[in-house]
Amino acid sequence: MLRDSLSILVVDDMKFSCEFIRRALKKEGYTSIDVVNNAPEALMRLQEQPVDVVLADWLMPEMDGLELALRIRQLDEEQHHYTGIVLLTAKDDIDSIRTAFEKGVDDYIVKPPNQVELAARIYSSGRVASMQNSLLQTTQTLRRLFELECKVDNITGLGRLEDTHKRLDALLQQTFSRGGATCTAILKITDIDKVSKQHGQLVYEQLLSSVANRICHQVRPIDLVGHINQNEFVIAMYSGSTDTRCRNFKRILQDINHRSYKTTGGFLNVHCAMAMAITKKDNTDINVNQLINSQP
């Protein structure tokens, strides 16, 4: 981490103190230094643009350094950011320092600050902030991936109910605004429980996966296929004309029912039933829940 890459905000009600600190840090190689003379203004700046390190005086009017530290930590939570906080203080007793750390302060410097020590402590706090922010970014990325994964069924690789609901609603809105037609089908494997009891969980999962793959091979990439329940799938196709693509659904149903599936329990057949609905531009009273809750 380079010193000139650190962003620093100095907060002190004494202007000469701010200028002394700014010059001292510049001599040590820091270039991104901003200065404000009170805590409320500091919070406004941080809301607009987070920084790596805040160096604040402990004793200030309106809001002291400890209260500022608490407010910064609250702001950090909202912004998913971590700010290194260093206090300038004349207090060096154990109780005061312990209180500061409990309020979220990372470090402190006893007045008057030595230039070398000041630069070193700013660097240390900046390094901690950098590591914390890297961890926060990683956590956010993992959380988004986890949420995405939770929307996808692990067995079939298809979108679950929530994802299917959103995508089907988008197709309906496209139909209502542009015209054409959306054909939606609910496909239910009627004997999947029997297969599961007879052959076990592994074969059950293999059949679900195979049915999902077979459906996907029969539709276009732009069509919707979702796994919304243990034994139910949703298929939806949009057409810019009034072509409802009914024959496509008939072909899918025949293909699923008439060809067996290879599993570790041998070649097995399943029976599926299908309910189908056609939504056109004028059918604005139709909604996703009505379509998904249709029972074959």
C-alpha positions as CSV (number, residue, x, y, z in Angstrom):
1,M,0.0,0.0,0.0
2,L,1.5,3.3,-1.1
3,R,1.2,6.4,1.1
4,D,0.0,8.6,-1.8
5,S,-2.9,6.2,-2.4
6,L,-4.4,6.8,1.1
7,S,-7.2,9.3,1.5
8,I,-7.2,11.2,4.8
9,L,-9.6,13.5,6.4
10,V,-8.3,15.8,9.2
11,V,-10.9,17.1,11.7
12,D,-9.9,19.8,14.1
13,D,-11.5,23.0,15.3
14,M,-8.1,24.7,15.5
15,K,-7.1,25.8,12.0
16,F,-3.4,26.1,12.8
17,S,-3.4,22.5,14.0
18,C,-5.0,21.3,10.8
19,E,-2.4,23.2,8.7
20,F,0.4,21.7,10.8
21,I,-0.9,18.2,10.3
22,R,-1.5,18.7,6.6
23,R,2.0,19.9,6.0
24,A,3.6,17.2,8.1
25,L,1.7,14.4,6.2
26,K,2.6,16.0,2.9
27,K,6.3,15.9,3.8
28,E,5.9,12.2,4.6
29,G,4.5,11.4,1.1
30,Y,0.8,11.7,1.7
31,T,-1.0,13.6,-1.1
32,S,-4.8,13.0,-0.6
33,I,-5.5,15.1,2.5
34,D,-8.7,17.0,3.2
35,V,-9.3,19.3,6.1
36,V,-12.5,20.3,8.0
37,N,-13.0,22.2,11.2
38,N,-15.9,20.4,12.9
39,A,-17.4,17.0,13.2
40,P,-20.8,17.7,11.5
41,E,-19.0,18.9,8.4
42,A,-16.7,15.8,8.5
43,L,-19.8,13.5,8.5
44,M,-21.2,15.4,5.5
45,R,-18.0,14.8,3.6
46,L,-17.9,11.2,4.5
47,Q,-21.5,10.7,3.4
48,E,-20.5,12.1,0.0
49,Q,-17.2,10.2,-0.2
50,P,-15.7,7.7,2.2
51,V,-12.0,7.9,3.1
52,D,-9.4,5.5,4.3
53,V,-8.4,7.3,7.5
54,V,-10.0,10.0,9.7
55,L,-7.6,11.9,12.0
56,A,-9.7,13.8,14.5
57,D,-9.2,15.9,17.6
58,W,-10.7,14.3,20.7
59,L,-12.0,17.6,22.2
60,M,-14.1,19.7,19.8
61,P,-17.3,21.8,20.2
62,E,-20.7,20.5,19.0
63,M,-19.4,16.9,18.7
64,D,-16.3,15.5,20.2
65,G,-14.0,12.8,18.7
66,L,-15.7,9.9,20.5
67,E,-19.1,10.8,19.3
68,L,-17.7,11.4,15.8
69,A,-16.2,7.9,15.9
70,L,-19.6,6.4,16.8
71,R,-21.2,8.2,14.0
72,I,-18.5,7.1,11.5
73,R,-19.0,3.5,12.5
74,Q,-22.8,3.9,11.9
75,L,-22.0,5.4,8.5
76,D,-19.6,2.6,7.7
77,E,-22.3,0.1,8.2
78,E,-24.6,1.9,5.8
79,Q,-21.9,2.2,3.2
80,H,-20.4,-1.2,3.7
81,H,-17.1,0.5,4.3
82,Y,-14.4,0.6,7.0
83,T,-12.7,3.9,8.0
84,G,-9.6,4.0,10.1
85,I,-10.1,6.4,13.0
86,V,-7.2,8.0,14.8
87,L,-7.7,10.5,17.7
88,L,-5.5,13.4,18.6
89,T,-5.6,13.7,22.4
90,A,-3.9,15.1,25.5
91,K,-5.3,12.1,27.4
92,D,-3.1,9.2,27.8
93,D,-4.6,7.4,30.9
94,I,-5.7,3.8,30.5
95,D,-9.4,4.5,31.2
96,S,-9.7,7.2,28.5
97,I,-7.8,5.1,25.9
98,R,-10.0,2.0,26.7
99,T,-13.1,4.1,26.3
100,A,-11.9,5.4,23.0
101,F,-11.2,1.8,21.7
102,E,-14.7,0.7,22.9
103,K,-16.2,3.6,20.8
104,G,-14.6,2.3,17.6
105,V,-11.3,4.2,17.6
106,D,-8.4,2.4,16.0
107,D,-5.5,4.4,17.4
108,Y,-4.5,7.6,19.2
109,I,-1.7,10.1,19.1
110,V,-0.8,12.2,22.1
111,K,-0.4,15.9,21.4
112,P,1.7,17.5,20.2
113,P,2.2,14.9,17.4
114,N,5.7,14.0,16.2
115,Q,5.8,14.1,12.4
116,V,7.3,10.6,12.0
117,E,5.0,9.0,14.5
118,L,2.0,10.7,13.0
119,A,2.8,9.4,9.5
120,A,3.5,5.9,10.8
121,R,0.2,5.7,12.7
122,I,-1.7,7.0,9.8
123,Y,-0.1,4.4,7.6
124,S,-0.9,1.6,10.1
125,S,-4.6,2.6,10.3
126,G,-4.8,2.9,6.6
127,R,-3.4,-0.6,6.1
128,V,-6.0,-2.0,8.6
129,A,-8.8,-0.1,6.8
130,S,-7.5,-1.4,3.4
131,M,-7.6,-5.0,4.7
132,Q,-11.0,-4.6,6.3
133,N,-12.4,-3.1,3.1
134,S,-11.0,-6.0,1.0
135,L,-12.7,-8.4,3.4
136,L,-16.0,-6.4,3.1
137,Q,-15.9,-6.5,-0.7
138,T,-15.2,-10.3,-0.6
139,T,-18.1,-10.8,1.8
140,Q,-20.4,-8.8,-0.4
141,T,-19.4,-10.8,-3.5
142,L,-19.9,-14.1,-1.7
143,R,-23.2,-12.9,-0.4
144,R,-24.4,-12.0,-3.9
145,L,-23.2,-15.3,-5.2
146,F,-24.9,-17.1,-2.4
147,E,-28.2,-15.3,-3.0
148,L,-27.9,-16.1,-6.7
149,E,-27.2,-19.7,-5.9
150,C,-30.2,-19.8,-3.6
151,K,-32.4,-18.8,-6.5
152,V,-31.2,-21.7,-8.6
153,D,-32.2,-25.3,-7.9
154,N,-29.1,-27.4,-7.2
155,I,-30.5,-30.5,-8.8
156,T,-31.9,-29.1,-12.0
157,G,-29.9,-25.9,-12.4
158,L,-33.1,-24.1,-13.1
159,G,-34.5,-21.0,-11.4
160,R,-36.5,-21.6,-8.3
161,L,-39.9,-20.1,-7.6
162,E,-38.7,-16.5,-6.8
163,D,-36.6,-16.3,-9.9
164,T,-39.3,-17.9,-12.1
165,H,-41.9,-15.5,-10.7
166,K,-39.8,-12.4,-11.6
167,R,-39.0,-13.7,-15.1
168,L,-42.5,-14.7,-15.9
169,D,-43.8,-11.3,-14.7
170,A,-41.3,-9.7,-17.1
171,L,-42.8,-11.7,-20.0
172,L,-46.3,-10.8,-19.1
173,Q,-45.4,-7.1,-18.9
174,Q,-43.8,-7.3,-22.3
175,T,-47.0,-8.9,-23.6
176,F,-49.2,-6.2,-22.1
177,S,-47.0,-3.4,-23.4
178,R,-46.0,-4.7,-26.9
179,G,-48.7,-7.1,-27.8
180,G,-48.2,-10.6,-29.0
181,A,-48.8,-13.6,-26.7
182,T,-47.1,-15.5,-23.8
183,C,-47.9,-19.1,-23.5
184,T,-47.3,-20.6,-20.1
185,A,-47.4,-24.2,-19.1
186,I,-47.2,-25.9,-15.7
187,L,-45.7,-29.4,-16.1
188,K,-46.2,-31.8,-13.2
189,I,-44.5,-35.2,-12.8
190,T,-47.4,-37.2,-11.4
191,D,-45.5,-40.3,-10.3
192,I,-42.3,-38.9,-9.0
193,D,-43.1,-39.9,-5.4
194,K,-43.6,-43.5,-6.5
195,V,-40.2,-43.5,-8.2
196,S,-38.5,-41.9,-5.2
197,K,-39.9,-44.4,-2.8
198,Q,-39.0,-47.3,-5.1
199,H,-35.5,-46.3,-6.2
200,G,-34.3,-43.7,-3.6
201,Q,-33.1,-40.1,-3.5
202,L,-30.3,-40.5,-6.0
203,V,-32.5,-41.8,-8.8
204,Y,-35.1,-39.2,-8.0
205,E,-32.6,-36.4,-8.5
206,Q,-31.3,-38.0,-11.7
207,L,-34.8,-38.1,-13.1
208,L,-35.5,-34.4,-12.1
209,S,-32.2,-33.4,-13.7
210,S,-32.9,-35.4,-16.9
211,V,-36.4,-34.0,-17.3
212,A,-35.1,-30.4,-16.8
213,N,-32.4,-31.1,-19.5
214,R,-35.0,-32.5,-21.9
215,I,-37.2,-29.5,-21.5
216,C,-34.3,-27.1,-22.1
217,H,-33.3,-28.9,-25.3
218,Q,-36.9,-28.4,-26.6
219,V,-37.1,-24.6,-26.1
220,R,-35.3,-21.5,-27.2
221,P,-32.6,-19.8,-25.1
222,I,-35.0,-16.8,-24.6
223,D,-37.8,-19.0,-23.2
224,L,-38.4,-19.5,-19.5
225,V,-37.9,-22.8,-17.8
226,G,-38.2,-22.9,-14.0
227,H,-38.4,-25.6,-11.3
228,I,-41.0,-24.3,-8.8
229,N,-41.8,-27.3,-6.7
230,Q,-40.6,-30.8,-5.9
231,N,-42.3,-32.2,-9.1
232,E,-43.4,-29.1,-11.0
233,F,-41.8,-27.1,-13.8
234,V,-42.9,-23.8,-15.5
235,I,-42.3,-23.2,-19.2
236,A,-43.1,-19.9,-20.8
237,M,-42.7,-18.7,-24.4
238,Y,-43.3,-15.2,-25.7
239,S,-44.2,-14.5,-29.3
240,G,-44.4,-11.1,-30.9
241,S,-47.3,-12.3,-33.0
242,T,-50.5,-14.1,-31.9
243,D,-48.7,-17.4,-32.5
244,T,-49.2,-19.2,-29.2
245,R,-46.6,-22.0,-29.9
246,C,-49.1,-24.6,-28.6
247,R,-47.6,-27.3,-30.7
248,N,-44.2,-26.8,-29.0
249,F,-45.7,-27.6,-25.6
250,K,-47.4,-30.7,-27.0
251,R,-44.1,-31.9,-28.4
252,I,-42.4,-31.3,-25.1
253,L,-45.0,-33.3,-23.2
254,Q,-44.8,-36.2,-25.6
255,D,-41.0,-36.2,-25.5
256,I,-41.0,-36.3,-21.7
257,N,-43.6,-39.1,-21.4
258,H,-42.6,-41.3,-24.3
259,R,-38.8,-41.6,-23.9
260,S,-37.2,-43.3,-20.9
261,Y,-34.4,-41.9,-18.8
262,K,-31.1,-43.5,-18.0
263,T,-30.5,-43.7,-14.3
264,T,-28.4,-45.7,-11.9
265,G,-31.6,-47.7,-11.3
266,G,-31.9,-48.5,-15.0
267,F,-34.0,-47.0,-17.7
268,L,-37.1,-45.5,-16.2
269,N,-40.2,-43.7,-17.5
270,V,-42.2,-40.9,-15.8
271,H,-45.6,-39.6,-16.5
272,C,-46.2,-35.8,-16.7
273,A,-49.4,-33.8,-17.0
274,M,-49.6,-30.3,-18.3
275,A,-51.8,-27.2,-17.8
276,M,-51.4,-24.4,-20.3
277,A,-52.6,-20.8,-20.5
278,I,-52.3,-18.2,-23.2
279,T,-51.9,-14.5,-22.2
280,K,-52.4,-11.7,-24.7
281,K,-52.3,-7.9,-24.6
282,D,-55.8,-7.5,-23.4
283,N,-55.6,-10.0,-20.6
284,T,-54.3,-7.6,-18.1
285,D,-56.3,-9.2,-15.3
286,I,-54.0,-12.2,-15.5
287,N,-51.1,-12.3,-13.1
288,V,-48.1,-14.6,-12.3
289,N,-49.7,-16.2,-9.2
290,Q,-52.7,-17.3,-11.2
291,L,-50.6,-18.9,-13.9
292,I,-48.1,-20.6,-11.5
293,N,-50.9,-21.9,-9.3
294,S,-52.6,-23.6,-12.3
295,Q,-52.8,-27.3,-11.6
296,P,-52.4,-29.8,-14.4
